[in-house]
Amino acid sequence: MNGTLFRLTLFTLFFLVSARFPVFSQEKKSPPKRKLDYIGERIQSITPDRKIIYKKVDDRELELHLFLPEGWKETDNRPCFHIIHGGGWTGMDPSRMYPFAVDFVKQHGMVGICVQYRLAKRDKSVTVFDCVKDARSSVRYVRSHAKELGINPDQIIVSGGSAGGHLAASTALFDEVNEAGEDTSISCRPDAMLLLFPVIDTSSEGYGQNKIGDRWKELSPVHHVKSGLPPTITFHGTGDKTTPFKGAKTFHEKMLEAGNHSELVINEGGAHGYLMRTKPLYDETIARSSAFFIEQGFAE
């Protein structure tokens, strides 16, 4: 067999084998879908009852996503559960906290509100200070529109997870950080706080210093504790490597030293966001939070 015929025979065999056994195919397989945690699964089936714009800044309109209890009327005087999502001030959206709002609406007849705010990731000009301003603006809006929202302006519970926990705390702590031109005679101080594995220390020992910059201490809750703060319950895991547990413990101790009501619910070994991942942990958090609301007179 001459060389040309030999090469032709090999090419023919290669073609036939490739057609029968497509092991040489360069087709890319789709990556496996990421498994959702308990909260991630639930939010897919939840839709707010109403969305309203609470703030316009530059070319942005920021929304509050409302969940209304059965039988709600504008003339009601209900407690409000006002919750802010996390994501390192750069990601996620209000839907991440929908289940919390829905469950407290159902259990206690509260008006549930999930907050949208500017994200640093979408606009390089947005800073963590702007996120704080939006959080404070959102509470001012709710308090100033309490009558039309059927809300008791003296029973506003502000909550948040991770960076959202930081923003929740900011509504009570950072009195000098406000949107220019906003009516600061309307208080944005909540009447209670529920903090979920919050960014509570923005020093090098905590989280966020590199995102905030040289002015990090101005936005570090643990460095701004004072007397007269709202009753607070904090949930945190000892295994949290994102927002270290040490910060939550120090915040709790400083709250007590200042004469404030503070409760720290500890999950041994719990990683960041532990209570969002499974139904038992989530249900346990809801039950303990409900007990706190009842103790503080926000629910029956």
N, C-alpha and C positions, 0 to 999 in steps of 0.2 A: 504494500500500500504506500503510495507516494505521500510526501509531507502534506500537500494541499488537501488530498482526500482525507487524510487522517485528522487534520484540523477541522474539516467540514463535518466529519462524523462526530467529533467531540462536541462541537457547537450544537449539532442537532440533538444529541443526548442531553446536554445541559438545558436546552429549551424545553424538551419534553418533561424532564424531571421538575423544572421550575413551575411548569404549568400544573403539574399534578400535585406537587407539594410546595405551596407558596411560602416556603420558609425564608425566602430571600426578599420578601415584600418589605418595602420601606414605609408601609402605611403606619401612621402614628395612632396609638391607642389613646382614648380619652382618659384623663386622670380620674381616679376614683373620686366620687363625690364625698365631700367632707361631712362626717356625721354631725348632725346638729345636737346641741345640748337640750335640756328640757325646755328652757326658755325659748331657744331658737325654733323648736318644733311648734310651740304654742302660738308664737306671734304670727305664724302663717295664716291662722284662721281668725285673727282679731282685726276688727275695723273700728275706728273711732266713731262716736256718734256725731261729732262736730269738729271742725277745724276753724280757728279764728286767728287773725293776725294781731299780734300784741306789740309789734315793733317794726318800724321801717328804718333801715340804716344804710346809707349809700344807695345801692341798687338792690338791696335785699329786703325781702319781707319774711319775717320770722313768725312761726305759728305755734299755737298751743293746740294740742290734740286732746279733745274732751271726751270723757266717758261719764254718762249721766245715769243715775240710779232710776229704778222703776218708780214711776209716779212723780218724777222730778218736775218742779215748776219754778219759774223765775222768782216767785215770791218766797221760795224756801229759804232756810237759814242753816244750811248743812255744813259740816266740816269739809275741808278740802284736802285731798292728798295730791301733792304737787311734786312730780318726780323728774329727775334729770339724768339722761343717759351718760355713760362713760365713753371710753375710746381714746384716752390720752389727749383730750381736747382736739383731736384731729380726725376722728372717725366715728362710725356708727350713726344712728339716727333715733328719733323718739320711739320708734316701734320696739326697740330693744327692751323698754320698760313697760310695755303695754300690759303684760300679765299682772304686774303688781297693782297697777291702777284698776284693772278690771276686778281683781279679787277683793280689794278694799271697798270698791263701789258695791259689790254684791254683798259682802259681809256686814258692812257698817252703813250703807246708804250714803257714803261720801260722794262728792263730786271728784272724779279723778282727772288729773291733767298731766300730760307728758309734754316736755318742753323741747322745742327746737332752738338751737343757738348756732352762731357762726363757728365754723371749724377752721382751725389754722391750716389744715391740709389743703382745703379748697382755695384759699386765698393767702398768699405769702405775706400780705400786709396785716392779716389778722393775728393777734397775739392772745396769750392766755388772759391778759387783762381785759380784752374784748369779750372773751367767753364769760368772765366774771361779771362784766357790765350787763351782758344779756341775761344772765341768771337773775341778777338783782332787778332788772327791768321787768322780768316775767312775773315776779312776785308783786311788784308795785302795780302792774296792770291788773292782776287778779284782785288785789285788795281794793283798788279804785273802781273796779267793775263788779264788786261782790254782789250788789243788789240784782243786777241783770243775769248773773250767773247762778243765783240761788245759793250763795255761799255766805257763811258767817265769817266776816273779816277778821275775827279774833280766834278763829280755829283753822289756821292754815298750817298744815304739816308739810315741811319741805324735805325731800328725800333725794338720794342719788347713789349710784354705784361707781366706784373707782374715781375717775376724773369728775364724774357727775356728783359723787359724794363731796369732792372738793368744792364744786360749784354750789352745792346745797349749803355747805358750811359757810361759804363766802357771803351768802345772803344775810348771815347774822354777824359776820366778823369784820369785813373790810369796808368800813364806813366811808373811806376816802375814795373808793373806786366806783365811780358812777358815770353813766352816759352824760355827755355834755348837754345841758339844757333840760335835763329831766327834772321833774318835780320831786325833789328829795324830801319834801315835807310829808310825802306818802311813804310810810315805813315799808321796807322790804324784809324786816326782821320776821322770821317765822315764829309760830307759837309752839312748835316742837320740831325736832329733827330726827330723821331715821337715816343713818349713814351705813352704807353697805361697802365693806372693804375699801374705804375711801383713801384718796390721796390726801393725807393729813399732815405730812411733813415734806416740804419741798427742798430740804437741805440735801447735801451730798449723801446723807444717810437714809434718805427717803426716795422720793420720785419727783421728777419734773424740773430739777434745777437747770438742766441743759436746755429745756424748752422755754423756760421763763427768762433765763439769763441772769444778769447781775442783780436784778431787783427781786430775786426769788423770795427773800425774806418778807417782802410786802404781801406775798400771797401764800404764806405758810401758816395754815390754821393753828398748828401746835405752838407757834410763836405769838399768837394773838389772843390766847384765851384770857378772858376777863370775867368779872362777876356780872350777873344779870343776863346770862345767855339762856336760850330756851332749853327746856328739858330735852335730853338727847339719848338715843339708844344707838349703839354702834355694833355692827356684826363684823368680825374679822377672824381670819384663820392664822394660826401660829406658823404655818408653812408658806405664808405669802412672801414670794421673792420679788414681786413687782412693787407693791406698796407694803413695805415691811411692817410686821405686827408691832414692833417696838414703838412706832409712831402712834398707833392707835392706843396702846397702853399708856404712853406718856400723856396723850391728849386727855384720856379718861381721868388720869390722876390729877392733872392740872385743873380739869373741870371741877372735880370734887374739892380741891384745895381752894378754888375760887368761890365755893358755896353754891355751885350749880348742880342740878340733878343730872347725873350721868350714869348710864348702864352700859357695860361692855359684855357682849355675848361672844364667848371664845369658842372657836372650833379647833380642837387640837389637830395639828398637822394640815389644816385646810389651806389649799393653795388659792391663788388669786381667783376670785369669782366662784369659789367652791359652791356657794348656795344656789347658783343659777343652773347647775349641771344636772341634778337629779331631782325627781319629784319629792322624795322624802326630805332632803335637805331644804328644798324650797318651801314645802309645807310647814316644816319646823320653824322657818324664818317668819312666815306669815302668821303662824300661831303666836309666836313670841312677840311679834310686833303688835298684833291685835291686843294682847294682854297689856302691853305698854300704853296703847291708845286708851284702853278702858281705865287703866290706873290714872292716867293724866286727864281724864274727863272729856276725851274727844269721841268716845263711842260708848254705847251701852252694851 
